[in-house]
Amino acid sequence: MHYVAKANITPYEEFKTEKHSMKKWAKLKFIGALTKFHYRRVEGNDDKLRRAKSDKSRSKKTLIGLSIMPRAQSNSSTK
């Protein structure tokens, strides 16, 4: 013969409501943390893109500046 021990405890209603509210609060905090993380990531990528664009425009300006400057031609190559 087997005896199965079971606790004869009725559910504690206040505990259920507290558990539900803690679960809801934790879910909201988790979603808020994920949102902040992704916003920071997007901002970082925006900064990288802005820097890349400014670097590209700087390199174009220097190339334009170099092409405007007169070049010294050597006499030996023209002879």
TIVONU-933297 format. One line per 4 residues: number of its first residue (from 0); their letters; for each residue y, z, x of N, C-alpha, C. Coordinates in Angstrom, 1 decimal. Atoms other than C-alpha are relative to their C-alpha. Layout:
<rs>
NUM = a = Y/Z/X/Y/Z/X/Y/Z/X  ... .
</rs>
This chain:
<rs>
0 = mhyv = -1.2/0.0/0.8/0.0/0.0/0.0/1.2/0.0/0.9  -1.2/0.2/-0.7/3.4/-1.0/1.2/1.2/0.6/-0.8  -1.2/-0.6/0.6/6.6/1.0/0.5/1.2/-0.7/0.5  -1.2/0.7/-0.4/9.8/-1.0/0.6/1.2/0.9/-0.3 .
4 = akan = -1.2/-0.9/0.2/12.9/1.1/1.1/1.2/-0.8/-0.3  -1.3/0.7/0.5/16.0/0.0/-0.8/1.0/1.1/-0.2  -1.1/-0.9/0.3/19.3/1.7/-0.9/0.4/-0.2/-1.4  -0.5/0.1/1.3/20.3/2.5/-4.4/1.5/0.4/-0.1 .
8 = itpy = -1.4/-0.3/-0.1/24.0/2.2/-3.8/0.7/-1.1/-0.9  -0.8/0.9/0.8/26.4/0.7/-6.3/1.1/-0.6/0.8  -1.0/0.6/-0.8/28.9/-1.8/-5.0/1.4/0.7/-0.2  -1.3/-0.7/-0.1/32.3/-0.2/-4.1/1.0/-1.1/-0.3 .
12 = eefk = -1.0/1.1/0.5/34.9/-2.3/-6.1/1.2/-0.1/0.9  -1.2/0.0/-0.8/37.8/-1.3/-3.9/-0.3/-0.7/1.4  0.4/0.6/-1.2/35.9/-2.4/-0.8/0.0/-1.5/-0.2  0.0/1.4/0.2/35.3/-5.8/-2.4/1.4/-0.6/0.0 .
16 = tekh = -1.4/0.5/0.1/39.0/-6.3/-3.2/0.6/0.0/1.4  -0.6/0.0/-1.3/40.0/-5.2/0.3/-0.6/-1.0/0.9  0.7/1.1/-0.8/37.4/-7.5/1.9/0.6/-1.3/-0.4  -0.5/1.3/0.5/38.7/-10.4/-0.2/1.4/-0.2/0.6 .
20 = smkk = -1.3/0.1/-0.5/42.3/-9.7/0.8/0.1/-0.2/1.5  0.0/0.1/-1.5/41.5/-9.3/4.5/-0.5/-1.4/0.3  0.5/1.4/-0.3/39.5/-12.6/4.4/1.1/-1.0/-0.3  -1.1/0.9/0.3/42.5/-14.3/2.7/1.1/0.0/1.1 .
24 = wakl = -1.1/-0.2/-1.0/45.0/-12.9/5.2/-0.5/-0.6/1.3  0.5/0.6/-1.3/42.8/-13.9/8.2/0.0/-1.5/-0.1  -0.1/1.4/0.2/42.5/-17.4/6.8/1.4/-0.6/0.1  -1.4/0.4/-0.1/46.2/-17.7/6.4/0.5/0.1/1.4 .
28 = kfig = -0.4/-0.2/-1.4/46.8/-16.4/9.9/-0.6/-1.1/0.9  0.7/1.0/-0.8/44.2/-18.8/11.4/0.7/-1.4/-0.2  -0.6/1.3/0.3/45.8/-21.8/9.6/1.4/0.0/0.7  -1.3/-0.1/-0.7/49.2/-20.6/10.9/-0.1/-0.2/1.5 .
32 = altk = 0.1/0.2/-1.4/48.0/-20.4/14.4/-0.4/-1.4/0.4  0.4/1.4/-0.3/46.4/-23.9/14.3/1.2/-0.9/-0.2  -1.2/0.8/0.2/49.6/-25.3/12.9/1.0/0.1/1.1  -0.9/-0.2/-1.2/51.7/-23.7/15.7/-0.5/-0.8/1.2 .
36 = fhyr = 0.7/0.6/-1.2/49.2/-25.0/18.3/0.3/-1.5/-0.1  -0.1/1.5/0.1/49.4/-28.6/16.9/1.5/-0.4/0.1  -1.4/0.3/-0.1/53.2/-28.5/16.6/0.4/0.0/1.5  -0.3/-0.1/-1.5/53.5/-27.4/20.3/-0.6/-1.2/0.7 .
40 = rveg = 0.6/1.1/-0.7/51.1/-30.1/21.3/0.8/-1.3/-0.3  -0.8/1.2/0.3/53.1/-32.8/19.4/1.3/0.0/0.7  -1.2/-0.1/-0.8/56.3/-31.5/21.0/-0.2/-0.4/1.4  0.3/0.3/-1.4/54.7/-31.7/24.4/-0.2/-1.5/0.2 .
44 = nddk = 0.2/1.5/-0.1/53.6/-35.3/23.8/1.3/-0.7/-0.2  -1.3/0.6/0.2/57.1/-36.2/22.5/0.8/0.1/1.3  -0.7/-0.2/-1.3/58.6/-34.8/25.7/-0.6/-1.0/1.1  0.6/0.9/-1.0/56.1/-36.8/27.8/0.4/-1.4/-0.3 .
48 = lrra = -0.4/1.4/0.4/56.9/-40.0/25.9/1.5/-0.2/0.3  -1.5/0.2/-0.3/60.7/-39.4/26.2/0.2/-0.1/1.5  -0.2/0.1/-1.5/60.3/-38.8/30.0/-0.5/-1.3/0.5  0.6/1.3/-0.5/58.1/-41.9/30.4/1.0/-1.1/-0.4 .
52 = ksdk = -0.9/1.0/0.4/60.7/-44.0/28.5/1.3/0.1/0.9  -1.2/-0.1/-0.9/63.6/-42.6/30.6/-0.4/-0.4/1.4  0.4/0.5/-1.3/61.6/-43.2/33.8/-0.1/-1.5/0.1  0.1/1.5/0.1/60.9/-46.8/32.7/1.4/-0.6/0.0 .
56 = srsk = -1.3/0.6/0.0/64.6/-47.4/31.9/0.7/0.2/1.4  -0.6/-0.3/-1.4/65.6/-45.8/35.3/-0.5/-1.1/0.9  0.6/1.0/-0.9/63.2/-48.2/37.1/0.6/-1.3/-0.3  -0.6/1.2/0.3/64.7/-51.1/35.2/1.4/-0.1/0.5 .
60 = ktli = -1.3/0.0/-0.5/68.2/-50.1/36.1/0.1/-0.2/1.5  0.0/0.2/-1.4/67.3/-49.8/39.8/-0.4/-1.4/0.4  0.4/1.4/-0.3/65.6/-53.2/39.7/1.2/-0.9/-0.3  -1.1/0.8/0.3/68.6/-54.7/38.1/1.1/0.2/1.0 .
64 = glsi = -1.0/-0.3/-1.1/70.9/-53.0/40.6/-0.4/-0.7/1.3  0.4/0.7/-1.3/68.8/-54.4/43.5/0.1/-1.5/-0.1  -0.1/1.4/0.1/68.8/-57.9/42.1/1.4/-0.5/0.1  -1.4/0.4/-0.1/72.6/-57.9/41.9/0.5/0.1/1.4 .
68 = mpra = -0.5/-0.2/-1.4/73.1/-56.7/45.4/-0.4/-1.3/0.8  0.3/1.1/-0.8/73.4/-59.6/47.9/-1.0/0.3/1.1  1.0/-0.2/-1.1/70.5/-60.0/50.3/0.5/-0.6/1.3  -0.3/0.5/-1.4/70.9/-60.4/54.0/-1.0/-1.1/0.3 .
72 = qsns = 1.0/1.0/-0.3/69.3/-63.7/54.9/0.0/-0.2/1.5  0.1/0.1/-1.5/68.0/-64.1/58.4/0.1/-1.5/0.3  -0.2/1.4/-0.4/69.0/-67.3/60.2/-1.2/-0.6/0.6  1.2/0.5/-0.5/65.6/-67.7/61.8/-0.9/-0.7/-1.0 .
76 = stk = 0.9/0.6/1.1/63.8/-68.5/58.5/0.6/-1.3/-0.5  -0.6/1.2/0.5/66.3/-71.2/57.6/0.0/-1.2/0.9  0.0/1.1/-1.0/66.0/-73.2/60.8/-1.2/-0.8/0.0 .
</rs>
